[in-house]
């Protein structure tokens, strides 16, 4: 799943560790989400949306979906 997490994090000038601390997860989790290797749980996706004050859909894009 593609996401805008690196962009949103940089807009706030946060490091990956700072975001991890805010979310209560490891830095490795943030790295994995940013690189698309790990899809966050729904509760974590909601925390991200609250932290960045935007809907979940503004952060994540289901790259596997096809629209005809």
Residue, then its C-alpha position, 0 to 999 in steps of 0.5 A: x500500500x502506498x502512503x504519504x507518510x514520509x512527506x507528512x512527517x517531513x512537513x513537520x520536520x520530524x524524524x522517524x524516531x520522533x514519529x515513532x515516539x508520538x505513535x508509541x511504536x518502534x522506529x522500525x515500524x515507521x520505516x516499514x510503513x513508509x517503505x510499504x513493507x508493512x500495512x498498519x493495523x486499523x488502530x495505528x492507522x487511526x492514530x496516524x490520521x489523528x497525529x496528521x489531522x487528516x483522514x486515513x484516505x489522505x495518508x494511504x492509497x490502496x495501490x492494488x485497487x484498479x478502477x475501470 
